[in-house]
Amino acid sequence: MKKIYVGNLPWSIGDVELEELFAPLGSIHSAKVITDRDTGRSRGFGFVEMDDEAGDKAIAELNGKDMEGRQLRINEANERRRR
């Protein structure tokens, strides 16, 4: 399974819209827009988990795509560093 970082999301995009964006490219295991802990508003990025082959296809096809006037940044997610 591949975890994909999706950056520069429009503020209006939620989990459902993120999943709908990736759905035509393959089976999605999860799609989550990261929100601010205090306000609950989108932080402008999220993560999608897909099978490896579908994930590679999604990265290639969606990176740089225009969404509501914002150019999406999509790549394989890096492991989170310990704090």
PDB file with one MODEL, atoms N, CA, C and O in Angstrom:
MODEL        1
ATOM      1  N   MET A   1       0.839  -1.175   0.000  1.00  0.00           N
ATOM      2  CA  MET A   1       0.000   0.000   0.000  1.00  0.00           C
ATOM      3  C   MET A   1       0.887   1.243   0.000  1.00  0.00           C
ATOM      4  O   MET A   1       1.961   1.252   0.602  1.00  0.00           O
ATOM      5  N   LYS A   2       0.427   2.287  -0.679  1.00  0.00           N
ATOM      6  CA  LYS A   2       1.189   3.522  -0.819  1.00  0.00           C
ATOM      7  C   LYS A   2       0.413   4.657  -0.154  1.00  0.00           C
ATOM      8  O   LYS A   2      -0.786   4.821  -0.380  1.00  0.00           O
ATOM      9  N   LYS A   3       1.120   5.442   0.677  1.00  0.00           N
ATOM     10  CA  LYS A   3       0.526   6.622   1.304  1.00  0.00           C
ATOM     11  C   LYS A   3       0.947   7.839   0.488  1.00  0.00           C
ATOM     12  O   LYS A   3       2.135   8.060   0.251  1.00  0.00           O
ATOM     13  N   ILE A   4      -0.037   8.621   0.064  1.00  0.00           N
ATOM     14  CA  ILE A   4       0.195   9.747  -0.836  1.00  0.00           C
ATOM     15  C   ILE A   4      -0.116  11.058  -0.120  1.00  0.00           C
ATOM     16  O   ILE A   4      -1.175  11.214   0.490  1.00  0.00           O
ATOM     17  N   TYR A   5       0.824  11.996  -0.205  1.00  0.00           N
ATOM     18  CA  TYR A   5       0.631  13.347   0.328  1.00  0.00           C
ATOM     19  C   TYR A   5      -0.042  14.193  -0.749  1.00  0.00           C
ATOM     20  O   TYR A   5       0.382  14.188  -1.905  1.00  0.00           O
ATOM     21  N   VAL A   6      -1.092  14.920  -0.365  1.00  0.00           N
ATOM     22  CA  VAL A   6      -1.796  15.810  -1.282  1.00  0.00           C
ATOM     23  C   VAL A   6      -1.741  17.207  -0.679  1.00  0.00           C
ATOM     24  O   VAL A   6      -2.404  17.482   0.320  1.00  0.00           O
ATOM     25  N   GLY A   7      -0.947  18.093  -1.288  1.00  0.00           N
ATOM     26  CA  GLY A   7      -0.761  19.441  -0.753  1.00  0.00           C
ATOM     27  C   GLY A   7      -1.395  20.508  -1.617  1.00  0.00           C
ATOM     28  O   GLY A   7      -1.770  20.268  -2.764  1.00  0.00           O
ATOM     29  N   ASN A   8      -1.507  21.693  -1.041  1.00  0.00           N
ATOM     30  CA  ASN A   8      -2.069  22.876  -1.690  1.00  0.00           C
ATOM     31  C   ASN A   8      -3.546  22.685  -2.035  1.00  0.00           C
ATOM     32  O   ASN A   8      -4.025  23.175  -3.058  1.00  0.00           O
ATOM     33  N   LEU A   9      -4.262  21.963  -1.164  1.00  0.00           N
ATOM     34  CA  LEU A   9      -5.692  21.743  -1.376  1.00  0.00           C
ATOM     35  C   LEU A   9      -6.479  23.037  -1.139  1.00  0.00           C
ATOM     36  O   LEU A   9      -6.124  23.827  -0.265  1.00  0.00           O
ATOM     37  N   PRO A  10      -7.543  23.252  -1.914  1.00  0.00           N
ATOM     38  CA  PRO A  10      -8.430  24.379  -1.611  1.00  0.00           C
ATOM     39  C   PRO A  10      -9.049  24.183  -0.229  1.00  0.00           C
ATOM     40  O   PRO A  10      -9.282  23.049   0.189  1.00  0.00           O
ATOM     41  N   TRP A  11      -9.313  25.260   0.469  1.00  0.00           N
ATOM     42  CA  TRP A  11      -9.837  25.180   1.841  1.00  0.00           C
ATOM     43  C   TRP A  11     -11.201  24.502   1.906  1.00  0.00           C
ATOM     44  O   TRP A  11     -11.576  23.970   2.951  1.00  0.00           O
ATOM     45  N   SER A  12     -11.947  24.514   0.803  1.00  0.00           N
ATOM     46  CA  SER A  12     -13.302  23.968   0.784  1.00  0.00           C
ATOM     47  C   SER A  12     -13.352  22.444   0.643  1.00  0.00           C
ATOM     48  O   SER A  12     -14.421  21.849   0.773  1.00  0.00           O
ATOM     49  N   ILE A  13     -12.217  21.816   0.381  1.00  0.00           N
ATOM     50  CA  ILE A  13     -12.178  20.369   0.135  1.00  0.00           C
ATOM     51  C   ILE A  13     -12.179  19.596   1.447  1.00  0.00           C
ATOM     52  O   ILE A  13     -11.420  19.900   2.368  1.00  0.00           O
ATOM     53  N   GLY A  14     -13.051  18.587   1.513  1.00  0.00           N
ATOM     54  CA  GLY A  14     -13.123  17.705   2.683  1.00  0.00           C
ATOM     55  C   GLY A  14     -12.727  16.290   2.299  1.00  0.00           C
ATOM     56  O   GLY A  14     -12.282  16.037   1.180  1.00  0.00           O
ATOM     57  N   ASP A  15     -12.894  15.372   3.242  1.00  0.00           N
ATOM     58  CA  ASP A  15     -12.515  13.980   3.021  1.00  0.00           C
ATOM     59  C   ASP A  15     -13.238  13.367   1.813  1.00  0.00           C
ATOM     60  O   ASP A  15     -12.626  12.657   1.015  1.00  0.00           O
ATOM     61  N   VAL A  16     -14.537  13.641   1.683  1.00  0.00           N
ATOM     62  CA  VAL A  16     -15.329  13.050   0.604  1.00  0.00           C
ATOM     63  C   VAL A  16     -14.842  13.541  -0.758  1.00  0.00           C
ATOM     64  O   VAL A  16     -14.676  12.743  -1.681  1.00  0.00           O
ATOM     65  N   GLU A  17     -14.614  14.837  -0.888  1.00  0.00           N
ATOM     66  CA  GLU A  17     -14.136  15.387  -2.156  1.00  0.00           C
ATOM     67  C   GLU A  17     -12.744  14.864  -2.506  1.00  0.00           C
ATOM     68  O   GLU A  17     -12.445  14.620  -3.675  1.00  0.00           O
ATOM     69  N   LEU A  18     -11.901  14.694  -1.501  1.00  0.00           N
ATOM     70  CA  LEU A  18     -10.563  14.149  -1.728  1.00  0.00           C
ATOM     71  C   LEU A  18     -10.659  12.721  -2.253  1.00  0.00           C
ATOM     72  O   LEU A  18      -9.951  12.348  -3.188  1.00  0.00           O
ATOM     73  N   GLU A  19     -11.527  11.934  -1.655  1.00  0.00           N
ATOM     74  CA  GLU A  19     -11.727  10.556  -2.110  1.00  0.00           C
ATOM     75  C   GLU A  19     -12.278  10.534  -3.536  1.00  0.00           C
ATOM     76  O   GLU A  19     -11.861   9.709  -4.348  1.00  0.00           O
ATOM     77  N   GLU A  20     -13.215  11.441  -3.845  1.00  0.00           N
ATOM     78  CA  GLU A  20     -13.793  11.504  -5.192  1.00  0.00           C
ATOM     79  C   GLU A  20     -12.738  11.867  -6.241  1.00  0.00           C
ATOM     80  O   GLU A  20     -12.815  11.406  -7.380  1.00  0.00           O
ATOM     81  N   LEU A  21     -11.770  12.680  -5.869  1.00  0.00           N
ATOM     82  CA  LEU A  21     -10.699  13.069  -6.788  1.00  0.00           C
ATOM     83  C   LEU A  21      -9.856  11.859  -7.199  1.00  0.00           C
ATOM     84  O   LEU A  21      -9.461  11.738  -8.358  1.00  0.00           O
ATOM     85  N   PHE A  22      -9.587  10.972  -6.249  1.00  0.00           N
ATOM     86  CA  PHE A  22      -8.712   9.826  -6.499  1.00  0.00           C
ATOM     87  C   PHE A  22      -9.462   8.573  -6.952  1.00  0.00           C
ATOM     88  O   PHE A  22      -8.844   7.669  -7.514  1.00  0.00           O
ATOM     89  N   ALA A  23     -10.755   8.494  -6.727  1.00  0.00           N
ATOM     90  CA  ALA A  23     -11.540   7.285  -7.014  1.00  0.00           C
ATOM     91  C   ALA A  23     -11.424   6.769  -8.444  1.00  0.00           C
ATOM     92  O   ALA A  23     -11.335   5.555  -8.629  1.00  0.00           O
ATOM     93  N   PRO A  24     -11.419   7.630  -9.469  1.00  0.00           N
ATOM     94  CA  PRO A  24     -11.320   7.092 -10.838  1.00  0.00           C
ATOM     95  C   PRO A  24      -9.984   6.409 -11.139  1.00  0.00           C
ATOM     96  O   PRO A  24      -9.866   5.713 -12.147  1.00  0.00           O
ATOM     97  N   LEU A  25      -8.995   6.594 -10.293  1.00  0.00           N
ATOM     98  CA  LEU A  25      -7.655   6.067 -10.567  1.00  0.00           C
ATOM     99  C   LEU A  25      -7.356   4.744  -9.874  1.00  0.00           C
ATOM    100  O   LEU A  25      -6.304   4.149 -10.109  1.00  0.00           O
ATOM    101  N   GLY A  26      -8.264   4.276  -9.025  1.00  0.00           N
ATOM    102  CA  GLY A  26      -8.040   3.002  -8.354  1.00  0.00           C
ATOM    103  C   GLY A  26      -8.741   2.920  -7.017  1.00  0.00           C
ATOM    104  O   GLY A  26      -9.393   3.866  -6.576  1.00  0.00           O
ATOM    105  N   SER A  27      -8.596   1.777  -6.383  1.00  0.00           N
ATOM    106  CA  SER A  27      -9.222   1.511  -5.096  1.00  0.00           C
ATOM    107  C   SER A  27      -8.549   2.322  -3.986  1.00  0.00           C
ATOM    108  O   SER A  27      -7.323   2.344  -3.874  1.00  0.00           O
ATOM    109  N   ILE A  28      -9.363   2.981  -3.176  1.00  0.00           N
ATOM    110  CA  ILE A  28      -8.852   3.833  -2.102  1.00  0.00           C
ATOM    111  C   ILE A  28      -9.086   3.151  -0.761  1.00  0.00           C
ATOM    112  O   ILE A  28     -10.195   2.705  -0.467  1.00  0.00           O
ATOM    113  N   HIS A  29      -8.040   3.073   0.047  1.00  0.00           N
ATOM    114  CA  HIS A  29      -8.165   2.491   1.380  1.00  0.00           C
ATOM    115  C   HIS A  29      -8.566   3.553   2.393  1.00  0.00           C
ATOM    116  O   HIS A  29      -9.321   3.268   3.322  1.00  0.00           O
ATOM    117  N   SER A  30      -8.066   4.782   2.222  1.00  0.00           N
ATOM    118  CA  SER A  30      -8.457   5.885   3.102  1.00  0.00           C
ATOM    119  C   SER A  30      -8.125   7.214   2.426  1.00  0.00           C
ATOM    120  O   SER A  30      -7.224   7.300   1.591  1.00  0.00           O
ATOM    121  N   ALA A  31      -8.875   8.248   2.808  1.00  0.00           N
ATOM    122  CA  ALA A  31      -8.640   9.609   2.324  1.00  0.00           C
ATOM    123  C   ALA A  31      -8.982  10.553   3.466  1.00  0.00           C
ATOM    124  O   ALA A  31     -10.099  10.531   3.982  1.00  0.00           O
ATOM    125  N   LYS A  32      -8.023  11.380   3.859  1.00  0.00           N
ATOM    126  CA  LYS A  32      -8.214  12.245   5.017  1.00  0.00           C
ATOM    127  C   LYS A  32      -7.592  13.614   4.777  1.00  0.00           C
ATOM    128  O   LYS A  32      -6.407  13.721   4.463  1.00  0.00           O
ATOM    129  N   VAL A  33      -8.411  14.669   4.928  1.00  0.00           N
ATOM    130  CA  VAL A  33      -7.906  16.038   4.902  1.00  0.00           C
ATOM    131  C   VAL A  33      -7.542  16.382   6.339  1.00  0.00           C
ATOM    132  O   VAL A  33      -8.339  16.156   7.250  1.00  0.00           O
ATOM    133  N   ILE A  34      -6.360  16.919   6.549  1.00  0.00           N
ATOM    134  CA  ILE A  34      -5.896  17.256   7.896  1.00  0.00           C
ATOM    135  C   ILE A  34      -6.510  18.596   8.311  1.00  0.00           C
ATOM    136  O   ILE A  34      -6.491  19.571   7.560  1.00  0.00           O
ATOM    137  N   THR A  35      -7.052  18.610   9.522  1.00  0.00           N
ATOM    138  CA  THR A  35      -7.715  19.811  10.031  1.00  0.00           C
ATOM    139  C   THR A  35      -6.999  20.355  11.259  1.00  0.00           C
ATOM    140  O   THR A  35      -6.296  19.632  11.964  1.00  0.00           O
ATOM    141  N   ASP A  36      -7.195  21.632  11.492  1.00  0.00           N
ATOM    142  CA  ASP A  36      -6.637  22.291  12.668  1.00  0.00           C
ATOM    143  C   ASP A  36      -7.331  21.751  13.915  1.00  0.00           C
ATOM    144  O   ASP A  36      -8.557  21.645  13.946  1.00  0.00           O
ATOM    145  N   ARG A  37      -6.573  21.418  14.916  1.00  0.00           N
ATOM    146  CA  ARG A  37      -7.102  20.838  16.143  1.00  0.00           C
ATOM    147  C   ARG A  37      -8.068  21.784  16.856  1.00  0.00           C
ATOM    148  O   ARG A  37      -9.074  21.333  17.403  1.00  0.00           O
ATOM    149  N   ASP A  38      -7.780  23.082  16.858  1.00  0.00           N
ATOM    150  CA  ASP A  38      -8.592  24.046  17.601  1.00  0.00           C
ATOM    151  C   ASP A  38      -9.811  24.530  16.822  1.00  0.00           C
ATOM    152  O   ASP A  38     -10.904  24.620  17.382  1.00  0.00           O
ATOM    153  N   THR A  39      -9.637  24.842  15.535  1.00  0.00           N
ATOM    154  CA  THR A  39     -10.731  25.429  14.755  1.00  0.00           C
ATOM    155  C   THR A  39     -11.512  24.413  13.938  1.00  0.00           C
ATOM    156  O   THR A  39     -12.660  24.668  13.575  1.00  0.00           O
ATOM    157  N   GLY A  40     -10.908  23.262  13.640  1.00  0.00           N
ATOM    158  CA  GLY A  40     -11.571  22.257  12.811  1.00  0.00           C
ATOM    159  C   GLY A  40     -11.512  22.571  11.323  1.00  0.00           C
ATOM    160  O   GLY A  40     -12.062  21.825  10.513  1.00  0.00           O
ATOM    161  N   ARG A  41     -10.855  23.660  10.953  1.00  0.00           N
ATOM    162  CA  ARG A  41     -10.744  24.041   9.540  1.00  0.00           C
ATOM    163  C   ARG A  41      -9.591  23.298   8.877  1.00  0.00           C
ATOM    164  O   ARG A  41      -8.624  22.905   9.529  1.00  0.00           O
ATOM    165  N   SER A  42      -9.717  23.118   7.571  1.00  0.00           N
ATOM    166  CA  SER A  42      -8.687  22.425   6.787  1.00  0.00           C
ATOM    167  C   SER A  42      -7.354  23.148   6.902  1.00  0.00           C
ATOM    168  O   SER A  42      -7.302  24.377   6.957  1.00  0.00           O
ATOM    169  N   ARG A  43      -6.272  22.366   6.937  1.00  0.00           N
ATOM    170  CA  ARG A  43      -4.927  22.942   6.939  1.00  0.00           C
ATOM    171  C   ARG A  43      -4.347  22.981   5.528  1.00  0.00           C
ATOM    172  O   ARG A  43      -3.202  23.394   5.340  1.00  0.00           O
ATOM    173  N   GLY A  44      -5.131  22.551   4.532  1.00  0.00           N
ATOM    174  CA  GLY A  44      -4.706  22.658   3.144  1.00  0.00           C
ATOM    175  C   GLY A  44      -3.927  21.474   2.606  1.00  0.00           C
ATOM    176  O   GLY A  44      -3.348  21.548   1.522  1.00  0.00           O
ATOM    177  N   PHE A  45      -3.908  20.372   3.363  1.00  0.00           N
ATOM    178  CA  PHE A  45      -3.248  19.168   2.859  1.00  0.00           C
ATOM    179  C   PHE A  45      -3.933  17.938   3.426  1.00  0.00           C
ATOM    180  O   PHE A  45      -4.703  18.019   4.382  1.00  0.00           O
ATOM    181  N   GLY A  46      -3.636  16.800   2.817  1.00  0.00           N
ATOM    182  CA  GLY A  46      -4.239  15.554   3.277  1.00  0.00           C
ATOM    183  C   GLY A  46      -3.432  14.364   2.809  1.00  0.00           C
ATOM    184  O   GLY A  46      -2.365  14.507   2.212  1.00  0.00           O
ATOM    185  N   PHE A  47      -3.964  13.182   3.090  1.00  0.00           N
ATOM    186  CA  PHE A  47      -3.296  11.937   2.733  1.00  0.00           C
ATOM    187  C   PHE A  47      -4.307  10.954   2.164  1.00  0.00           C
ATOM    188  O   PHE A  47      -5.455  10.899   2.606  1.00  0.00           O
ATOM    189  N   VAL A  48      -3.870  10.183   1.182  1.00  0.00           N
ATOM    190  CA  VAL A  48      -4.691   9.139   0.578  1.00  0.00           C
ATOM    191  C   VAL A  48      -3.865   7.870   0.581  1.00  0.00           C
ATOM    192  O   VAL A  48      -2.671   7.900   0.285  1.00  0.00           O
ATOM    193  N   GLU A  49      -4.500   6.749   0.914  1.00  0.00           N
ATOM    194  CA  GLU A  49      -3.826   5.453   0.858  1.00  0.00           C
ATOM    195  C   GLU A  49      -4.459   4.626  -0.241  1.00  0.00           C
ATOM    196  O   GLU A  49      -5.676   4.439  -0.275  1.00  0.00           O
ATOM    197  N   MET A  50      -3.611   4.125  -1.149  1.00  0.00           N
ATOM    198  CA  MET A  50      -4.053   3.321  -2.287  1.00  0.00           C
ATOM    199  C   MET A  50      -3.073   2.168  -2.480  1.00  0.00           C
ATOM    200  O   MET A  50      -1.992   2.156  -1.893  1.00  0.00           O
ATOM    201  N   ASP A  51      -3.463   1.201  -3.308  1.00  0.00           N
ATOM    202  CA  ASP A  51      -2.529   0.140  -3.698  1.00  0.00           C
ATOM    203  C   ASP A  51      -1.364   0.776  -4.446  1.00  0.00           C
ATOM    204  O   ASP A  51      -1.513   1.843  -5.042  1.00  0.00           O
ATOM    205  N   ASP A  52      -0.204   0.124  -4.414  1.00  0.00           N
ATOM    206  CA  ASP A  52       1.021   0.682  -5.002  1.00  0.00           C
ATOM    207  C   ASP A  52       0.861   1.127  -6.454  1.00  0.00           C
ATOM    208  O   ASP A  52       1.212   2.255  -6.800  1.00  0.00           O
ATOM    209  N   GLU A  53       0.338   0.252  -7.299  1.00  0.00           N
ATOM    210  CA  GLU A  53       0.225   0.566  -8.724  1.00  0.00           C
ATOM    211  C   GLU A  53      -0.736   1.734  -8.960  1.00  0.00           C
ATOM    212  O   GLU A  53      -0.428   2.641  -9.735  1.00  0.00           O
ATOM    213  N   ALA A  54      -1.883   1.718  -8.306  1.00  0.00           N
ATOM    214  CA  ALA A  54      -2.865   2.805  -8.444  1.00  0.00           C
ATOM    215  C   ALA A  54      -2.296   4.107  -7.873  1.00  0.00           C
ATOM    216  O   ALA A  54      -2.555   5.187  -8.406  1.00  0.00           O
ATOM    217  N   GLY A  55      -1.530   4.004  -6.801  1.00  0.00           N
ATOM    218  CA  GLY A  55      -0.917   5.184  -6.192  1.00  0.00           C
ATOM    219  C   GLY A  55       0.086   5.850  -7.122  1.00  0.00           C
ATOM    220  O   GLY A  55       0.113   7.075  -7.243  1.00  0.00           O
ATOM    221  N   ASP A  56       0.907   5.040  -7.776  1.00  0.00           N
ATOM    222  CA  ASP A  56       1.873   5.586  -8.738  1.00  0.00           C
ATOM    223  C   ASP A  56       1.151   6.297  -9.880  1.00  0.00           C
ATOM    224  O   ASP A  56       1.565   7.372 -10.315  1.00  0.00           O
ATOM    225  N   LYS A  57       0.066   5.686 -10.360  1.00  0.00           N
ATOM    226  CA  LYS A  57      -0.731   6.279 -11.437  1.00  0.00           C
ATOM    227  C   LYS A  57      -1.347   7.601 -10.982  1.00  0.00           C
ATOM    228  O   LYS A  57      -1.339   8.580 -11.729  1.00  0.00           O
ATOM    229  N   ALA A  58      -1.880   7.631  -9.759  1.00  0.00           N
ATOM    230  CA  ALA A  58      -2.510   8.843  -9.232  1.00  0.00           C
ATOM    231  C   ALA A  58      -1.500   9.977  -9.099  1.00  0.00           C
ATOM    232  O   ALA A  58      -1.796  11.120  -9.446  1.00  0.00           O
ATOM    233  N   ILE A  59      -0.316   9.664  -8.599  1.00  0.00           N
ATOM    234  CA  ILE A  59       0.733  10.684  -8.457  1.00  0.00           C
ATOM    235  C   ILE A  59       1.083  11.269  -9.825  1.00  0.00           C
ATOM    236  O   ILE A  59       1.185  12.486  -9.980  1.00  0.00           O
ATOM    237  N   ALA A  60       1.265  10.400 -10.809  1.00  0.00           N
ATOM    238  CA  ALA A  60       1.646  10.847 -12.149  1.00  0.00           C
ATOM    239  C   ALA A  60       0.556  11.697 -12.802  1.00  0.00           C
ATOM    240  O   ALA A  60       0.859  12.688 -13.468  1.00  0.00           O
ATOM    241  N   GLU A  61      -0.702  11.316 -12.616  1.00  0.00           N
ATOM    242  CA  GLU A  61      -1.790  12.007 -13.309  1.00  0.00           C
ATOM    243  C   GLU A  61      -2.290  13.259 -12.592  1.00  0.00           C
ATOM    244  O   GLU A  61      -2.752  14.195 -13.244  1.00  0.00           O
ATOM    245  N   LEU A  62      -2.206  13.292 -11.272  1.00  0.00           N
ATOM    246  CA  LEU A  62      -2.818  14.402 -10.537  1.00  0.00           C
ATOM    247  C   LEU A  62      -1.836  15.477 -10.065  1.00  0.00           C
ATOM    248  O   LEU A  62      -2.262  16.584  -9.734  1.00  0.00           O
ATOM    249  N   ASN A  63      -0.548  15.184 -10.027  1.00  0.00           N
ATOM    250  CA  ASN A  63       0.415  16.186  -9.581  1.00  0.00           C
ATOM    251  C   ASN A  63       0.393  17.377 -10.547  1.00  0.00           C
ATOM    252  O   ASN A  63       0.571  17.210 -11.754  1.00  0.00           O
ATOM    253  N   GLY A  64       0.174  18.564 -10.008  1.00  0.00           N
ATOM    254  CA  GLY A  64       0.117  19.776 -10.818  1.00  0.00           C
ATOM    255  C   GLY A  64      -1.270  20.104 -11.341  1.00  0.00           C
ATOM    256  O   GLY A  64      -1.462  21.151 -11.959  1.00  0.00           O
ATOM    257  N   LYS A  65      -2.235  19.232 -11.106  1.00  0.00           N
ATOM    258  CA  LYS A  65      -3.607  19.468 -11.579  1.00  0.00           C
ATOM    259  C   LYS A  65      -4.191  20.698 -10.883  1.00  0.00           C
ATOM    260  O   LYS A  65      -3.979  20.913  -9.689  1.00  0.00           O
ATOM    261  N   ASP A  66      -4.928  21.496 -11.650  1.00  0.00           N
ATOM    262  CA  ASP A  66      -5.574  22.687 -11.111  1.00  0.00           C
ATOM    263  C   ASP A  66      -6.894  22.295 -10.449  1.00  0.00           C
ATOM    264  O   ASP A  66      -7.714  21.602 -11.051  1.00  0.00           O
ATOM    265  N   MET A  67      -7.094  22.740  -9.213  1.00  0.00           N
ATOM    266  CA  MET A  67      -8.341  22.483  -8.499  1.00  0.00           C
ATOM    267  C   MET A  67      -8.758  23.773  -7.811  1.00  0.00           C
ATOM    268  O   MET A  67      -8.105  24.229  -6.872  1.00  0.00           O
ATOM    269  N   GLU A  68      -9.850  24.354  -8.286  1.00  0.00           N
ATOM    270  CA  GLU A  68     -10.360  25.614  -7.739  1.00  0.00           C
ATOM    271  C   GLU A  68      -9.282  26.699  -7.707  1.00  0.00           C
ATOM    272  O   GLU A  68      -9.172  27.457  -6.744  1.00  0.00           O
ATOM    273  N   GLY A  69      -8.497  26.756  -8.773  1.00  0.00           N
ATOM    274  CA  GLY A  69      -7.471  27.787  -8.893  1.00  0.00           C
ATOM    275  C   GLY A  69      -6.174  27.506  -8.154  1.00  0.00           C
ATOM    276  O   GLY A  69      -5.288  28.359  -8.109  1.00  0.00           O
ATOM    277  N   ARG A  70      -6.053  26.321  -7.574  1.00  0.00           N
ATOM    278  CA  ARG A  70      -4.820  25.952  -6.863  1.00  0.00           C
ATOM    279  C   ARG A  70      -4.201  24.751  -7.550  1.00  0.00           C
ATOM    280  O   ARG A  70      -4.902  23.819  -7.943  1.00  0.00           O
ATOM    281  N   GLN A  71      -2.889  24.778  -7.693  1.00  0.00           N
ATOM    282  CA  GLN A  71      -2.161  23.685  -8.329  1.00  0.00           C
ATOM    283  C   GLN A  71      -1.778  22.659  -7.270  1.00  0.00           C
ATOM    284  O   GLN A  71      -0.982  22.948  -6.376  1.00  0.00           O
ATOM    285  N   LEU A  72      -2.347  21.455  -7.372  1.00  0.00           N
ATOM    286  CA  LEU A  72      -2.105  20.404  -6.381  1.00  0.00           C
ATOM    287  C   LEU A  72      -0.661  19.924  -6.419  1.00  0.00           C
ATOM    288  O   LEU A  72      -0.056  19.821  -7.486  1.00  0.00           O
ATOM    289  N   ARG A  73      -0.114  19.630  -5.237  1.00  0.00           N
ATOM    290  CA  ARG A  73       1.209  19.013  -5.114  1.00  0.00           C
ATOM    291  C   ARG A  73       0.987  17.607  -4.558  1.00  0.00           C
ATOM    292  O   ARG A  73       0.546  17.441  -3.420  1.00  0.00           O
ATOM    293  N   ILE A  74       1.292  16.618  -5.359  1.00  0.00           N
ATOM    294  CA  ILE A  74       1.015  15.234  -4.970  1.00  0.00           C
ATOM    295  C   ILE A  74       2.284  14.409  -5.122  1.00  0.00           C
ATOM    296  O   ILE A  74       2.907  14.384  -6.184  1.00  0.00           O
ATOM    297  N   ASN A  75       2.657  13.729  -4.031  1.00  0.00           N
ATOM    298  CA  ASN A  75       3.812  12.837  -4.080  1.00  0.00           C
ATOM    299  C   ASN A  75       3.680  11.786  -2.983  1.00  0.00           C
ATOM    300  O   ASN A  75       2.772  11.842  -2.153  1.00  0.00           O
ATOM    301  N   GLU A  76       4.595  10.834  -2.998  1.00  0.00           N
ATOM    302  CA  GLU A  76       4.565   9.791  -1.978  1.00  0.00           C
ATOM    303  C   GLU A  76       4.901  10.418  -0.626  1.00  0.00           C
ATOM    304  O   GLU A  76       5.853  11.191  -0.512  1.00  0.00           O
ATOM    305  N   ALA A  77       4.123  10.084   0.383  1.00  0.00           N
ATOM    306  CA  ALA A  77       4.317  10.663   1.711  1.00  0.00           C
ATOM    307  C   ALA A  77       5.589  10.130   2.350  1.00  0.00           C
ATOM    308  O   ALA A  77       5.931   8.959   2.192  1.00  0.00           O
ATOM    309  N   ASN A  78       6.288  11.001   3.074  1.00  0.00           N
ATOM    310  CA  ASN A  78       7.464  10.602   3.839  1.00  0.00           C
ATOM    311  C   ASN A  78       7.021  10.153   5.218  1.00  0.00           C
ATOM    312  O   ASN A  78       5.988  10.592   5.724  1.00  0.00           O
ATOM    313  N   GLU A  79       7.802   9.280   5.819  1.00  0.00           N
ATOM    314  CA  GLU A  79       7.508   8.854   7.181  1.00  0.00           C
ATOM    315  C   GLU A  79       7.597  10.047   8.125  1.00  0.00           C
ATOM    316  O   GLU A  79       8.469  10.902   7.971  1.00  0.00           O
ATOM    317  N   ARG A  80       6.707  10.105   9.087  1.00  0.00           N
ATOM    318  CA  ARG A  80       6.699  11.200  10.056  1.00  0.00           C
ATOM    319  C   ARG A  80       7.866  11.041  11.013  1.00  0.00           C
ATOM    320  O   ARG A  80       8.118   9.952  11.529  1.00  0.00           O
ATOM    321  N   ARG A  81       8.571  12.132  11.242  1.00  0.00           N
ATOM    322  CA  ARG A  81       9.720  12.103  12.167  1.00  0.00           C
ATOM    323  C   ARG A  81       9.230  12.165  13.605  1.00  0.00           C
ATOM    324  O   ARG A  81       8.225  12.807  13.913  1.00  0.00           O
ATOM    325  N   ARG A  82       9.948  11.499  14.460  1.00  0.00           N
ATOM    326  CA  ARG A  82       9.621  11.548  15.895  1.00  0.00           C
ATOM    327  C   ARG A  82       9.968  12.914  16.446  1.00  0.00           C
ATOM    328  O   ARG A  82      10.966  13.520  16.055  1.00  0.00           O
ATOM    329  N   ARG A  83       9.138  13.393  17.356  1.00  0.00           N
ATOM    330  CA  ARG A  83       9.388  14.713  17.967  1.00  0.00           C
ATOM    331  C   ARG A  83      10.112  14.572  19.271  1.00  0.00           C
ATOM    332  O   ARG A  83      10.407  15.572  19.925  1.00  0.00           O
TER     333      ARG A  83
ENDMDL
END
